[in-house]
Amino acid sequence: MPKDWISRCVTDEVATIQGLECVFTNIVRVLVPLIGLAFFIMLIVGAFQFMTAGGEPKAIEKAKATITSALVGLVLFFGIWFILLLIKTITGVDVTQFVIPS
């Protein structure tokens, strides 16, 4: 993130297209913790379903599906981030930064 991000996002000037940088950055800053929270909640729900299944095969399968979905989502999230960092390493273009040229 650019060092002057705050000074560019918080001004008394008229909004411009560069304001989208700030909006996008704020959205990402909120989404990353929410993804972690969703993973944690799905994992807890799946574990609770598994514990309360009582040996019933349908309930056990539902619990396994919930836990699997949580893990797949987490792996996809980190996989996408890894691919973006790989693109940055190979090409030198920082695709993890959203910047609109002035």
N, CA, C and O atoms as a Tinker XYZ file with bonds, in Angstrom:
   408  protein
     1  N      0.841000   -1.169000    0.000000    73     2
     2  CA     0.000000    0.000000    0.000000    64     1     3
     3  C      0.890000    1.238000    0.000000    63     2     4     5
     4  O      1.860000    1.304000    0.755000    81     3
     5  N      0.567000    2.226000   -0.847000    73     3     6
     6  CA     1.380000    3.441000   -0.885000    64     5     7
     7  C      1.381000    4.155000    0.467000    63     6     8     9
     8  O      0.400000    4.130000    1.211000    81     7
     9  N      2.520000    4.794000    0.758000    73     7    10
    10  CA     2.671000    5.464000    2.046000    64     9    11
    11  C      1.732000    6.661000    2.192000    63    10    12    13
    12  O      1.311000    6.996000    3.299000    81    11
    13  N      1.413000    7.293000    1.087000    73    11    14
    14  CA     0.556000    8.477000    1.157000    64    13    15
    15  C     -0.913000    8.129000    0.934000    63    14    16    17
    16  O     -1.693000    8.977000    0.500000    81    15
    17  N     -1.297000    6.875000    1.231000    73    15    18
    18  CA    -2.667000    6.427000    1.008000    64    17    19
    19  C     -3.659000    7.276000    1.790000    63    18    20    21
    20  O     -4.676000    7.706000    1.247000    81    19
    21  N     -3.366000    7.516000    3.058000    73    19    22
    22  CA    -4.286000    8.297000    3.898000    64    21    23
    23  C     -4.442000    9.710000    3.345000    63    22    24    25
    24  O     -5.558000   10.225000    3.273000    81    23
    25  N     -3.340000   10.339000    2.954000    73    23    26
    26  CA    -3.433000   11.710000    2.458000    64    25    27
    27  C     -4.195000   11.773000    1.136000    63    26    28    29
    28  O     -4.825000   12.786000    0.834000    81    27
    29  N     -4.142000   10.695000    0.345000    73    27    30
    30  CA    -4.884000   10.697000   -0.919000    64    29    31
    31  C     -6.356000   10.377000   -0.714000    63    30    32    33
    32  O     -7.194000   10.807000   -1.507000    81    31
    33  N     -6.687000    9.631000    0.331000    73    31    34
    34  CA    -8.071000    9.220000    0.544000    64    33    35
    35  C     -8.862000   10.222000    1.374000    63    34    36    37
    36  O    -10.080000   10.325000    1.226000    81    35
    37  N     -8.201000   10.940000    2.222000    73    35    38
    38  CA    -8.888000   11.877000    3.106000    64    37    39
    39  C     -8.492000   13.294000    2.701000    63    38    40    41
    40  O     -7.459000   13.810000    3.127000    81    39
    41  N     -9.323000   13.908000    1.878000    73    39    42
    42  CA    -9.067000   15.277000    1.436000    64    41    43
    43  C    -10.375000   16.047000    1.431000    63    42    44    45
    44  O    -11.454000   15.474000    1.583000    81    43
    45  N    -10.263000   17.339000    1.256000    73    43    46
    46  CA   -11.450000   18.194000    1.159000    64    45    47
    47  C    -11.788000   18.511000   -0.293000    63    46    48    49
    48  O    -12.635000   19.360000   -0.569000    81    47
    49  N    -11.124000   17.825000   -1.217000    73    47    50
    50  CA   -11.325000   18.098000   -2.628000    64    49    51
    51  C    -12.546000   17.352000   -3.163000    63    50    52    53
    52  O    -13.148000   16.528000   -2.474000    81    51
    53  N    -12.884000   17.663000   -4.392000    73    51    54
    54  CA   -13.986000   16.999000   -5.077000    64    53    55
    55  C    -13.571000   15.558000   -5.387000    63    54    56    57
    56  O    -12.413000   15.298000   -5.714000    81    55
    57  N    -14.509000   14.637000   -5.285000    73    55    58
    58  CA   -14.212000   13.233000   -5.557000    64    57    59
    59  C    -13.827000   13.041000   -7.020000    63    58    60    61
    60  O    -14.423000   13.629000   -7.923000    81    59
    61  N    -12.810000   12.199000   -7.230000    73    59    62
    62  CA   -12.359000   11.876000   -8.579000    64    61    63
    63  C    -12.352000   10.365000   -8.739000    63    62    64    65
    64  O    -12.683000    9.630000   -7.810000    81    63
    65  N    -11.974000    9.914000   -9.913000    73    63    66
    66  CA   -11.905000    8.478000  -10.181000    64    65    67
    67  C    -10.853000    7.815000   -9.285000    63    66    68    69
    68  O    -10.964000    6.625000   -8.993000    81    67
    69  N     -9.844000    8.559000   -8.849000    73    67    70
    70  CA    -8.830000    8.000000   -7.960000    64    69    71
    71  C     -9.426000    7.630000   -6.600000    63    70    72    73
    72  O     -8.818000    6.878000   -5.839000    81    71
    73  N    -10.588000    8.145000   -6.300000    73    71    74
    74  CA   -11.259000    7.781000   -5.060000    64    73    75
    75  C    -11.646000    6.307000   -5.023000    63    74    76    77
    76  O    -11.858000    5.749000   -3.946000    81    75
    77  N    -11.739000    5.674000   -6.189000    73    75    78
    78  CA   -12.040000    4.246000   -6.240000    64    77    79
    79  C    -10.938000    3.417000   -5.593000    63    78    80    81
    80  O    -11.201000    2.337000   -5.065000    81    79
    81  N     -9.695000    3.922000   -5.633000    73    79    82
    82  CA    -8.597000    3.230000   -4.952000    64    81    83
    83  C     -8.919000    3.078000   -3.472000    63    82    84    85
    84  O     -8.753000    2.004000   -2.894000    81    83
    85  N     -9.378000    4.157000   -2.874000    73    83    86
    86  CA    -9.696000    4.149000   -1.446000    64    85    87
    87  C    -10.866000    3.216000   -1.161000    63    86    88    89
    88  O    -10.843000    2.468000   -0.183000    81    87
    89  N    -11.882000    3.257000   -2.005000    73    87    90
    90  CA   -13.055000    2.399000   -1.809000    64    89    91
    91  C    -12.637000    0.934000   -1.908000    63    90    92    93
    92  O    -13.006000    0.124000   -1.058000    81    91
    93  N    -11.871000    0.592000   -2.942000    73    91    94
    94  CA   -11.423000   -0.782000   -3.134000    64    93    95
    95  C    -10.556000   -1.245000   -1.960000    63    94    96    97
    96  O    -10.724000   -2.359000   -1.465000    81    95
    97  N     -9.648000   -0.407000   -1.524000    73    95    98
    98  CA    -8.778000   -0.746000   -0.393000    64    97    99
    99  C     -9.597000   -0.976000    0.864000    63    98   100   101
   100  O     -9.337000   -1.923000    1.606000    81    99
   101  N    -10.576000   -0.132000    1.113000    73    99   102
   102  CA   -11.420000   -0.298000    2.299000    64   101   103
   103  C    -12.236000   -1.584000    2.229000    63   102   104   105
   104  O    -12.416000   -2.261000    3.241000    81   103
   105  N    -12.729000   -1.923000    1.040000    73   103   106
   106  CA   -13.498000   -3.162000    0.885000    64   105   107
   107  C    -12.615000   -4.365000    1.173000    63   106   108   109
   108  O    -13.032000   -5.281000    1.882000    81   107
   109  N    -11.399000   -4.376000    0.632000    73   107   110
   110  CA   -10.485000   -5.501000    0.858000    64   109   111
   111  C    -10.117000   -5.604000    2.337000    63   110   112   113
   112  O    -10.024000   -6.708000    2.874000    81   111
   113  N     -9.908000   -4.476000    2.992000    73   111   114
   114  CA    -9.563000   -4.489000    4.416000    64   113   115
   115  C    -10.684000   -5.069000    5.273000    63   114   116   117
   116  O    -10.424000   -5.611000    6.347000    81   115
   117  N    -11.908000   -4.962000    4.815000    73   115   118
   118  CA   -13.045000   -5.527000    5.547000    64   117   119
   119  C    -13.252000   -6.995000    5.166000    63   118   120   121
   120  O    -13.564000   -7.817000    6.027000    81   119
   121  N    -13.082000   -7.325000    3.899000    73   119   122
   122  CA   -13.368000   -8.680000    3.434000    64   121   123
   123  C    -12.395000   -9.733000    3.962000    63   122   124   125
   124  O    -12.809000  -10.851000    4.268000    81   123
   125  N    -11.130000   -9.400000    4.073000    73   123   126
   126  CA   -10.143000  -10.398000    4.512000    64   125   127
   127  C    -10.465000  -10.924000    5.915000    63   126   128   129
   128  O    -10.483000  -12.141000    6.101000    81   127
   129  N    -10.718000  -10.076000    6.901000    73   127   130
   130  CA   -11.100000  -10.626000    8.209000    64   129   131
   131  C    -12.446000  -11.356000    8.179000    63   130   132   133
   132  O    -12.639000  -12.331000    8.904000    81   131
   133  N    -13.375000  -10.887000    7.344000    73   131   134
   134  CA   -14.670000  -11.565000    7.247000    64   133   135
   135  C    -14.525000  -12.972000    6.666000    63   134   136   137
   136  O    -15.245000  -13.885000    7.071000    81   135
   137  N    -13.607000  -13.153000    5.730000    73   135   138
   138  CA   -13.362000  -14.487000    5.182000    64   137   139
   139  C    -12.830000  -15.403000    6.275000    63   138   140   141
   140  O    -13.256000  -16.554000    6.384000    81   139
   141  N    -11.910000  -14.906000    7.078000    73   139   142
   142  CA   -11.389000  -15.694000    8.196000    64   141   143
   143  C    -12.477000  -16.031000    9.200000    63   142   144   145
   144  O    -12.539000  -17.154000    9.701000    81   143
   145  N    -13.327000  -15.070000    9.492000    73   143   146
   146  CA   -14.424000  -15.291000   10.432000    64   145   147
   147  C    -15.417000  -16.310000    9.882000    63   146   148   149
   148  O    -15.894000  -17.171000   10.622000    81   147
   149  N    -15.730000  -16.219000    8.589000    73   147   150
   150  CA   -16.645000  -17.179000    7.966000    64   149   151
   151  C    -16.057000  -18.587000    8.016000    63   150   152   153
   152  O    -16.777000  -19.548000    8.290000    81   151
   153  N    -14.764000  -18.717000    7.756000    73   151   154
   154  CA   -14.109000  -20.020000    7.843000    64   153   155
   155  C    -14.231000  -20.588000    9.247000    63   154   156   157
   156  O    -14.599000  -21.749000    9.429000    81   155
   157  N    -13.920000  -19.769000   10.231000    73   155   158
   158  CA   -13.962000  -20.220000   11.627000    64   157   159
   159  C    -15.374000  -20.649000   12.025000    63   158   160   161
   160  O    -15.548000  -21.691000   12.658000    81   159
   161  N    -16.380000  -19.857000   11.660000    73   159   162
   162  CA   -17.767000  -20.174000   12.009000    64   161   163
   163  C    -18.210000  -21.459000   11.312000    63   162   164   165
   164  O    -18.853000  -22.307000   11.931000    81   163
   165  N    -17.873000  -21.613000   10.029000    73   163   166
   166  CA   -18.254000  -22.841000    9.317000    64   165   167
   167  C    -17.583000  -24.061000    9.934000    63   166   168   169
   168  O    -18.186000  -25.132000   10.016000    81   167
   169  N    -16.344000  -23.901000   10.364000    73   167   170
   170  CA   -15.638000  -25.007000   11.000000    64   169   171
   171  C    -16.297000  -25.378000   12.326000    63   170   172   173
   172  O    -16.447000  -26.562000   12.630000    81   171
   173  N    -16.690000  -24.384000   13.117000    73   171   174
   174  CA   -17.365000  -24.630000   14.393000    64   173   175
   175  C    -18.725000  -25.290000   14.151000    63   174   176   177
   176  O    -19.083000  -26.243000   14.843000    81   175
   177  N    -19.479000  -24.788000   13.175000    73   175   178
   178  CA   -20.795000  -25.361000   12.873000    64   177   179
   179  C    -20.651000  -26.809000   12.422000    63   178   180   181
   180  O    -21.406000  -27.676000   12.864000    81   179
   181  N    -19.683000  -27.077000   11.542000    73   179   182
   182  CA   -19.460000  -28.436000   11.076000    64   181   183
   183  C    -19.064000  -29.371000   12.216000    63   182   184   185
   184  O    -19.523000  -30.512000   12.273000    81   183
   185  N    -18.216000  -28.892000   13.117000    73   183   186
   186  CA   -17.812000  -29.711000   14.262000    64   185   187
   187  C    -19.004000  -29.980000   15.184000    63   186   188   189
   188  O    -19.166000  -31.088000   15.695000    81   187
   189  N    -19.832000  -28.956000   15.391000    73   187   190
   190  CA   -21.022000  -29.137000   16.235000    64   189   191
   191  C    -21.985000  -30.138000   15.595000    63   190   192   193
   192  O    -22.541000  -30.993000   16.285000    81   191
   193  N    -22.182000  -30.035000   14.289000    73   191   194
   194  CA   -23.042000  -30.987000   13.579000    64   193   195
   195  C    -22.492000  -32.402000   13.710000    63   194   196   197
   196  O    -23.246000  -33.357000   13.895000    81   195
   197  N    -21.182000  -32.525000   13.613000    73   195   198
   198  CA   -20.559000  -33.837000   13.716000    64   197   199
   199  C    -20.739000  -34.434000   15.113000    63   198   200   201
   200  O    -21.011000  -35.626000   15.261000    81   199
   201  N    -20.583000  -33.591000   16.129000    73   199   202
   202  CA   -20.719000  -34.078000   17.509000    64   201   203
   203  C    -22.161000  -34.455000   17.836000    63   202   204   205
   204  O    -22.392000  -35.381000   18.614000    81   203
   205  N    -23.121000  -33.762000   17.260000    73   203   206
   206  CA   -24.526000  -34.021000   17.567000    64   205   207
   207  C    -25.192000  -34.970000   16.570000    63   206   208   209
   208  O    -26.404000  -35.176000   16.631000    81   207
   209  N    -24.411000  -35.549000   15.653000    73   207   210
   210  CA   -24.977000  -36.439000   14.632000    64   209   211
   211  C    -25.525000  -37.725000   15.238000    63   210   212   213
   212  O    -26.475000  -38.299000   14.707000    81   211
   213  N    -24.960000  -38.169000   16.306000    73   211   214
   214  CA   -25.453000  -39.370000   16.964000    64   213   215
   215  C    -25.334000  -40.627000   16.117000    63   214   216   217
   216  O    -26.142000  -41.546000   16.256000    81   215
   217  N    -24.347000  -40.678000   15.249000    73   215   218
   218  CA   -24.150000  -41.868000   14.434000    64   217   219
   219  C    -25.042000  -41.956000   13.217000    63   218   220   221
   220  O    -24.951000  -42.926000   12.464000    81   219
   221  N    -25.900000  -40.976000   12.999000    73   219   222
   222  CA   -26.795000  -40.974000   11.836000    64   221   223
   223  C    -25.982000  -40.619000   10.578000    63   222   224   225
   224  O    -25.375000  -39.550000   10.517000    81   223
   225  N    -25.969000  -41.503000    9.585000    73   223   226
   226  CA   -25.123000  -41.294000    8.405000    64   225   227
   227  C    -25.394000  -39.989000    7.647000    63   226   228   229
   228  O    -24.455000  -39.332000    7.197000    81   227
   229  N    -26.673000  -39.608000    7.503000    73   227   230
   230  CA   -26.999000  -38.359000    6.788000    64   229   231
   231  C    -26.439000  -37.142000    7.521000    63   230   232   233
   232  O    -25.892000  -36.234000    6.895000    81   231
   233  N    -26.574000  -37.125000    8.838000    73   231   234
   234  CA   -26.084000  -35.999000    9.628000    64   233   235
   235  C    -24.562000  -35.936000    9.590000    63   234   236   237
   236  O    -23.985000  -34.850000    9.537000    81   235
   237  N    -23.914000  -37.094000    9.615000    73   235   238
   238  CA   -22.449000  -37.123000    9.544000    64   237   239
   239  C    -21.977000  -36.609000    8.190000    63   238   240   241
   240  O    -21.002000  -35.860000    8.125000    81   239
   241  N    -22.641000  -36.993000    7.120000    73   239   242
   242  CA   -22.281000  -36.519000    5.779000    64   241   243
   243  C    -22.474000  -35.007000    5.658000    63   242   244   245
   244  O    -21.673000  -34.317000    5.028000    81   243
   245  N    -23.545000  -34.503000    6.269000    73   243   246
   246  CA   -23.789000  -33.049000    6.240000    64   245   247
   247  C    -22.686000  -32.316000    6.980000    63   246   248   249
   248  O    -22.214000  -31.277000    6.520000    81   247
   249  N    -22.268000  -32.850000    8.130000    73   247   250
   250  CA   -21.190000  -32.228000    8.901000    64   249   251
   251  C    -19.879000  -32.262000    8.118000    63   250   252   253
   252  O    -19.147000  -31.273000    8.077000    81   251
   253  N    -19.589000  -33.403000    7.498000    73   251   254
   254  CA   -18.369000  -33.515000    6.697000    64   253   255
   255  C    -18.388000  -32.536000    5.528000    63   254   256   257
   256  O    -17.364000  -31.944000    5.189000    81   255
   257  N    -19.558000  -32.372000    4.916000    73   255   258
   258  CA   -19.685000  -31.439000    3.787000    64   257   259
   259  C    -19.446000  -29.998000    4.240000    63   258   260   261
   260  O    -18.824000  -29.217000    3.520000    81   259
   261  N    -19.932000  -29.648000    5.421000    73   259   262
   262  CA   -19.730000  -28.294000    5.942000    64   261   263
   263  C    -18.252000  -28.040000    6.209000    63   262   264   265
   264  O    -17.722000  -26.994000    5.836000    81   263
   265  N    -17.595000  -28.984000    6.846000    73   263   266
   266  CA   -16.168000  -28.820000    7.141000    64   265   267
   267  C    -15.353000  -28.789000    5.849000    63   266   268   269
   268  O    -14.413000  -28.005000    5.723000    81   267
   269  N    -15.716000  -29.645000    4.888000    73   267   270
   270  CA   -15.016000  -29.660000    3.603000    64   269   271
   271  C    -15.191000  -28.337000    2.871000    63   270   272   273
   272  O    -14.237000  -27.821000    2.288000    81   271
   273  N    -16.395000  -27.786000    2.894000    73   271   274
   274  CA   -16.640000  -26.494000    2.235000    64   273   275
   275  C    -15.805000  -25.388000    2.869000    63   274   276   277
   276  O    -15.262000  -24.534000    2.167000    81   275
   277  N    -15.702000  -25.402000    4.187000    73   275   278
   278  CA   -14.892000  -24.400000    4.877000    64   277   279
   279  C    -13.430000  -24.516000    4.464000    63   278   280   281
   280  O    -12.780000  -23.510000    4.181000    81   279
   281  N    -12.921000  -25.725000    4.429000    73   279   282
   282  CA   -11.516000  -25.921000    4.060000    64   281   283
   283  C    -11.254000  -25.584000    2.596000    63   282   284   285
   284  O    -10.216000  -25.007000    2.273000    81   283
   285  N    -12.182000  -25.937000    1.708000    73   283   286
   286  CA   -12.023000  -25.603000    0.290000    64   285   287
   287  C    -12.016000  -24.082000    0.108000    63   286   288   289
   288  O    -11.213000  -23.555000   -0.662000    81   287
   289  N    -12.893000  -23.387000    0.803000    73   287   290
   290  CA   -12.918000  -21.927000    0.718000    64   289   291
   291  C    -11.622000  -21.304000    1.188000    63   290   292   293
   292  O    -11.123000  -20.366000    0.566000    81   291
   293  N    -11.072000  -21.812000    2.273000    73   291   294
   294  CA    -9.810000  -21.282000    2.785000    64   293   295
   295  C     -8.661000  -21.569000    1.817000    63   294   296   297
   296  O     -7.817000  -20.705000    1.577000    81   295
   297  N     -8.632000  -22.773000    1.269000    73   295   298
   298  CA    -7.575000  -23.132000    0.306000    64   297   299
   299  C     -7.696000  -22.265000   -0.952000    63   298   300   301
   300  O     -6.681000  -21.817000   -1.485000    81   299
   301  N     -8.910000  -22.023000   -1.429000    73   299   302
   302  CA    -9.102000  -21.154000   -2.597000    64   301   303
   303  C     -8.625000  -19.733000   -2.320000    63   302   304   305
   304  O     -7.974000  -19.115000   -3.162000    81   303
   305  N     -8.951000  -19.221000   -1.139000    73   303   306
   306  CA    -8.533000  -17.865000   -0.783000    64   305   307
   307  C     -7.016000  -17.740000   -0.809000    63   306   308   309
   308  O     -6.473000  -16.819000   -1.419000    81   307
   309  N     -6.326000  -18.680000   -0.137000    73   307   310
   310  CA    -4.865000  -18.624000   -0.106000    64   309   311
   311  C     -4.268000  -18.951000   -1.474000    63   310   312   313
   312  O     -3.213000  -18.425000   -1.827000    81   311
   313  N     -4.933000  -19.815000   -2.247000    73   311   314
   314  CA    -4.454000  -20.124000   -3.591000    64   313   315
   315  C     -4.488000  -18.913000   -4.501000    63   314   316   317
   316  O     -3.546000  -18.666000   -5.254000    81   315
   317  N     -5.563000  -18.164000   -4.434000    73   315   318
   318  CA    -5.677000  -16.948000   -5.242000    64   317   319
   319  C     -4.613000  -15.936000   -4.840000    63   318   320   321
   320  O     -3.985000  -15.312000   -5.695000    81   319
   321  N     -4.413000  -15.778000   -3.533000    73   319   322
   322  CA    -3.392000  -14.833000   -3.054000    64   321   323
   323  C     -2.005000  -15.281000   -3.521000    63   322   324   325
   324  O     -1.188000  -14.453000   -3.924000    81   323
   325  N     -1.736000  -16.602000   -3.467000    73   323   326
   326  CA    -0.458000  -17.128000   -3.924000    64   325   327
   327  C     -0.254000  -16.861000   -5.408000    63   326   328   329
   328  O      0.844000  -16.493000   -5.823000    81   327
   329  N     -1.299000  -17.043000   -6.213000    73   327   330
   330  CA    -1.198000  -16.791000   -7.654000    64   329   331
   331  C     -0.890000  -15.321000   -7.923000    63   330   332   333
   332  O     -0.080000  -15.007000   -8.796000    81   331
   333  N     -1.529000  -14.421000   -7.182000    73   331   334
   334  CA    -1.253000  -12.992000   -7.355000    64   333   335
   335  C      0.198000  -12.662000   -7.004000    63   334   336   337
   336  O      0.845000  -11.880000   -7.700000    81   335
   337  N      0.704000  -13.255000   -5.931000    73   335   338
   338  CA     2.104000  -13.027000   -5.560000    64   337   339
   339  C      3.055000  -13.649000   -6.578000    63   338   340   341
   340  O      4.125000  -13.101000   -6.841000    81   339
   341  N      2.671000  -14.790000   -7.152000    73   339   342
   342  CA     3.480000  -15.425000   -8.187000    64   341   343
   343  C      3.549000  -14.541000   -9.433000    63   342   344   345
   344  O      4.613000  -14.399000  -10.036000    81   343
   345  N      2.429000  -13.953000   -9.816000    73   343   346
   346  CA     2.409000  -13.025000  -10.955000    64   345   347
   347  C      3.324000  -11.847000  -10.670000    63   346   348   349
   348  O      4.069000  -11.404000  -11.545000    81   347
   349  N      3.268000  -11.341000   -9.444000    73   347   350
   350  CA     4.131000  -10.217000   -9.057000    64   349   351
   351  C      5.600000  -10.608000   -9.161000    63   350   352   353
   352  O      6.414000   -9.824000   -9.649000    81   351
   353  N      5.950000  -11.812000   -8.707000    73   351   354
   354  CA     7.336000  -12.259000   -8.736000    64   353   355
   355  C      7.826000  -12.475000  -10.167000    63   354   356   357
   356  O      8.945000  -12.086000  -10.505000    81   355
   357  N      7.003000  -13.087000  -11.000000    73   355   358
   358  CA     7.423000  -13.405000  -12.369000    64   357   359
   359  C      7.485000  -12.164000  -13.252000    63   358   360   361
   360  O      8.455000  -11.973000  -13.986000    81   359
   361  N      6.455000  -11.318000  -13.187000    73   359   362
   362  CA     6.383000  -10.177000  -14.104000    64   361   363
   363  C      6.918000   -8.879000  -13.510000    63   362   364   365
   364  O      7.285000   -7.963000  -14.246000    81   363
   365  N      6.964000   -8.799000  -12.197000    73   363   366
   366  CA     7.393000   -7.555000  -11.562000    64   365   367
   367  C      6.264000   -6.553000  -11.412000    63   366   368   369
   368  O      6.473000   -5.467000  -10.872000    81   367
   369  N      5.070000   -6.898000  -11.882000    73   367   370
   370  CA     3.908000   -6.020000  -11.761000    64   369   371
   371  C      3.167000   -6.375000  -10.483000    63   370   372   373
   372  O      2.764000   -7.522000  -10.290000    81   371
   373  N      2.991000   -5.401000   -9.621000    73   371   374
   374  CA     2.325000   -5.650000   -8.342000    64   373   375
   375  C      0.815000   -5.628000   -8.542000    63   374   376   377
   376  O      0.184000   -4.575000   -8.459000    81   375
   377  N      0.243000   -6.803000   -8.808000    73   375   378
   378  CA    -1.191000   -6.912000   -9.040000    64   377   379
   379  C     -1.977000   -6.950000   -7.742000    63   378   380   381
   380  O     -3.206000   -7.020000   -7.770000    81   379
   381  N     -1.287000   -6.904000   -6.593000    73   379   382
   382  CA    -1.978000   -6.874000   -5.309000    64   381   383
   383  C     -2.312000   -5.444000   -4.899000    63   382   384   385
   384  O     -2.995000   -5.234000   -3.896000    81   383
   385  N     -1.845000   -4.472000   -5.651000    73   383   386
   386  CA    -2.134000   -3.059000   -5.373000    64   385   387
   387  C     -3.083000   -2.529000   -6.424000    63   386   388   389
   388  O     -2.860000   -2.712000   -7.620000    81   387
   389  N     -4.128000   -1.881000   -5.988000    73   387   390
   390  CA    -5.093000   -1.279000   -6.903000    64   389   391
   391  C     -4.790000    0.212000   -6.983000    63   390   392   393
   392  O     -5.086000    0.962000   -6.053000    81   391
   393  N     -4.197000    0.640000   -8.103000    73   391   394
   394  CA    -3.813000    2.034000   -8.266000    64   393   395
   395  C     -4.335000    2.520000   -9.610000    63   394   396   397
   396  O     -4.139000    1.873000  -10.638000    81   395
   397  N     -5.001000    3.667000   -9.586000    73   395   398
   398  CA    -5.472000    4.303000  -10.810000    64   397   399
   399  C     -4.507000    5.428000  -11.127000    63   398   400   401
   400  O     -4.349000    6.340000  -10.316000    81   399
   401  N     -3.854000    5.393000  -12.289000    73   399   402
   402  CA    -2.888000    6.443000  -12.619000    64   401   403
   403  C     -3.561000    7.807000  -12.711000    63   402   404   405
   404  O     -4.698000    7.913000  -13.173000    81   403
   405  N     -2.868000    8.839000  -12.277000    73   403   406
   406  CA    -3.412000   10.194000  -12.313000    64   405   407
   407  C     -3.333000   10.764000  -13.713000    63   406   408
   408  O     -3.746000   11.901000  -13.941000    81   407
